[in-house]
Amino acid sequence: MQVKRKMLSSSAILNIMYIPALIFFAVFIFYPFIEGIRISFTNWDGYSQQYSYVGFEKYWAMLSDKNIGTTIINTIIFGFGSTILQNILGLAYALFLDQQLRAKGLVRTIVYLPVIISSLIMGYIWYFFFQFDGGAVNDILAVFGAQPIDWLSSGPRAVWIITFVNTFQFMGVAMTIFVAGLQSIPKDYYEAASIDGANWWSKFKNITLPLLMPAITVNIVLNIIGGLKLFDVIVAMTNGGPGYASSSLSTMMYNLYFARQDAGYAAALGNVMFLFIAVVSITSLILLKRKEVKL
């Protein structure tokens, strides 16, 4: 009887410890989410006390917005471009670090170092590299007699440069997850394959890649979510310009609220962006989970 009372008491204490987390979630996540849905049905400017409900007007406005198409394409490039590059480079570094190397710790630190820098600061650092006047890239071109290029003035070029910067900053995260995945694969499998005469590519295709699928799943889902909501690097390097040529859904939402003072439209765009990221990430998770092989 006393044992049962102690168990019930411990269970009650554990339940009480959930309460702060639930309050935090309700105040800082659930309430703003519900409030964002409500505001998307208004014409609120984000500052005044006066507003009225306009139904789905802000959602219909997206269909006739001449900038939304370019912004969605850019967002897809940021999301999927960064995901592909981060996984290829992260896996390459992980395979390199899985070898017996003396400088393994140094290489791992160098690749991971950009992760701890603020994305905004990282964006400004690369902005100074690619700026037209006095940029490091144009200075290097000048050494070889080439004409300077205004790298960030062209929308498509700026989009890929921003994708590269985002990849450069976060491929260390992908590398770390892949290294952990590689270390979980039993060495017996490779030894048995070697006895059967398998070469490096055969081992990679038939052992490493299938057993690395859980790490690939985690990396792809995290990279897609991070790339699709990319904001800081874009603001630092181009602020979405020229015009909306390098804008993402995040920067467009920011400009709608603060520049155009159209909080209703910004909230509607935010809700569409949330649904888009949720559908893409959940679909990716389900498809990739089916490919995973258990040890």
Stockholm file with secondary structure:
# STOCKHOLM 1.0

chainA/1-295         MQVKRKMLSSSAILNIMYIPALIFFAVFIFYPFIEGIRISFTNWDGYSQQYSYVGFEKYWAMLSDKNIGTTIINTIIFGFGSTILQNILGLAYALFLDQQLRAKGLVRTIVYLPVIISSLIMGYIWYFFFQFDGGAVNDILAVFGAQPIDWLSSGPRAVWIITFVNTFQFMGVAMTIFVAGLQSIPKDYYEAASIDGANWWSKFKNITLPLLMPAITVNIVLNIIGGLKLFDVIVAMTNGGPGYASSSLSTMMYNLYFARQDAGYAAALGNVMFLFIAVVSITSLILLKRKEVKL
#=GR chainA/1-295 SS CHHHHHHHHHHHHHHHHHHHHHHHHIIIIIHHHHHHHHHTTBCCCSSSSCCCBCTTHHHHHHHTCTTHHHHHHHHHIIIIIHHHHHHHHHHHHHHHHTSCCTTHHHHHHHHHGGGGSCHHHHHHHHHHHHCTTTCHHHHHHHHTTCCCCCTTSSHHHHHHHHHHHHHHHHHHHHHHHHHHHHHTSCHHHHHHHHHTTCCHHHHIIIIIHHHTHHHHHHHHHHHHHHHHTCCHHHHHHTTTCSTTTTCCHHHHHHHHHHTSCCHHHHHHHHHHHHHHHHHHHHHHHHHHHTTCCCC
#=GC SS_cons         CHHHHHHHHHHHHHHHHHHHHHHHHIIIIIHHHHHHHHHTTBCCCSSSSCCCBCTTHHHHHHHTCTTHHHHHHHHHIIIIIHHHHHHHHHHHHHHHHTSCCTTHHHHHHHHHGGGGSCHHHHHHHHHHHHCTTTCHHHHHHHHTTCCCCCTTSSHHHHHHHHHHHHHHHHHHHHHHHHHHHHHTSCHHHHHHHHHTTCCHHHHIIIIIHHHTHHHHHHHHHHHHHHHHTCCHHHHHHTTTCSTTTTCCHHHHHHHHHHTSCCHHHHHHHHHHHHHHHHHHHHHHHHHHHTTCCCC
//
